Amino acid sequence: MKGGSFLMHRLYPEGETLKLVVTTAEVAGIPLEDALEAFGGHFVPFCLQEGYGNILRVLGGSLKDFLNNLDNLHDHLENQYAGMDAPSFR
């Protein structure tokens, strides 16, 4: 990835986040799995800090419920961000 910056509330091509994590792992000299876990460890608290906690909580009290309801979250976000094409887990 070359230069640039990322802004909140802006759409980026699918795969851009993964490229960012892969590049981070390469530069840091750590396994991709560790970089992905660190990303998740940052992303969830970030979502909570940015006010998405209530939305995440209503998706379910267990991992199974959360994953089953993840499409509902993506539908909600697609309504808020015009042009977003969220993945489906149905």
C-alpha positions as CSV (number, residue, x, y, z in Angstrom):
1,M,0.0,0.0,0.0
2,K,1.3,3.4,-0.9
3,G,0.8,6.5,1.3
4,G,-2.6,8.0,2.0
5,S,-4.8,7.9,5.0
6,F,-8.1,6.5,6.1
7,L,-11.1,8.6,7.2
8,M,-14.0,7.5,9.4
9,H,-17.5,7.3,7.9
10,R,-16.1,6.8,4.4
11,L,-16.4,3.7,2.2
12,Y,-13.3,1.9,1.0
13,P,-13.0,-1.0,-1.4
14,E,-13.6,-4.4,0.1
15,G,-10.3,-6.0,0.9
16,E,-8.6,-2.7,1.8
17,T,-8.7,-3.5,5.5
18,L,-7.2,-6.9,5.0
19,K,-4.4,-5.3,2.9
20,L,-3.7,-2.9,5.7
21,V,-3.5,-5.7,8.3
22,V,-1.3,-7.8,5.9
23,T,1.1,-4.9,5.4
24,T,1.2,-4.2,9.1
25,A,2.1,-7.8,9.8
26,E,4.9,-7.7,7.2
27,V,6.3,-4.4,8.5
28,A,6.1,-5.5,12.1
29,G,7.5,-8.9,11.3
30,I,4.7,-10.8,13.0
31,P,2.5,-13.6,11.8
32,L,-0.7,-12.6,10.0
33,E,-2.8,-14.4,12.5
34,D,-1.3,-12.3,15.3
35,A,-1.9,-9.1,13.4
36,L,-5.6,-10.1,12.7
37,E,-6.1,-10.9,16.4
38,A,-4.6,-7.5,17.3
39,F,-6.8,-5.8,14.8
40,G,-9.9,-7.4,16.3
41,G,-8.7,-6.5,19.8
42,H,-8.6,-2.9,18.6
43,F,-11.7,-2.9,16.4
44,V,-14.2,-4.0,19.0
45,P,-13.2,-1.4,21.6
46,F,-13.1,1.2,18.8
47,C,-16.7,0.3,17.8
48,L,-17.8,0.7,21.4
49,Q,-16.0,4.0,21.8
50,E,-17.7,5.3,18.6
51,G,-21.1,4.6,19.9
52,Y,-21.9,1.2,18.3
53,G,-22.1,-0.6,21.6
54,N,-25.9,-0.7,21.8
55,I,-26.1,-2.0,18.2
56,L,-23.6,-4.7,18.9
57,R,-25.4,-5.8,22.1
58,V,-28.8,-6.2,20.5
59,L,-27.3,-8.7,18.0
60,G,-27.3,-11.4,20.7
61,G,-25.9,-12.6,24.0
62,S,-23.9,-15.4,22.5
63,L,-21.4,-15.8,19.6
64,K,-23.9,-17.9,17.7
65,D,-26.7,-15.3,18.1
66,F,-24.3,-12.5,17.2
67,L,-23.2,-14.3,14.0
68,N,-26.8,-15.2,13.1
69,N,-27.8,-11.5,13.4
70,L,-24.7,-10.0,11.7
71,D,-26.6,-9.5,8.4
72,N,-29.1,-7.3,10.3
73,L,-26.2,-5.0,11.4
74,H,-24.9,-4.9,7.8
75,D,-28.4,-4.0,6.6
76,H,-28.6,-1.2,9.1
77,L,-25.2,0.1,8.1
78,E,-26.0,0.0,4.4
79,N,-29.0,2.2,5.1
80,Q,-26.7,4.7,6.9
81,Y,-23.9,4.7,4.3
82,A,-25.1,5.1,0.7
83,G,-23.1,2.9,-1.6
84,M,-22.0,0.4,1.1
85,D,-22.1,-3.2,-0.1
86,A,-21.7,-5.2,3.1
87,P,-21.0,-8.9,3.0
88,S,-23.8,-11.3,3.8
89,F,-23.5,-14.4,6.1
90,R,-26.9,-15.9,5.2
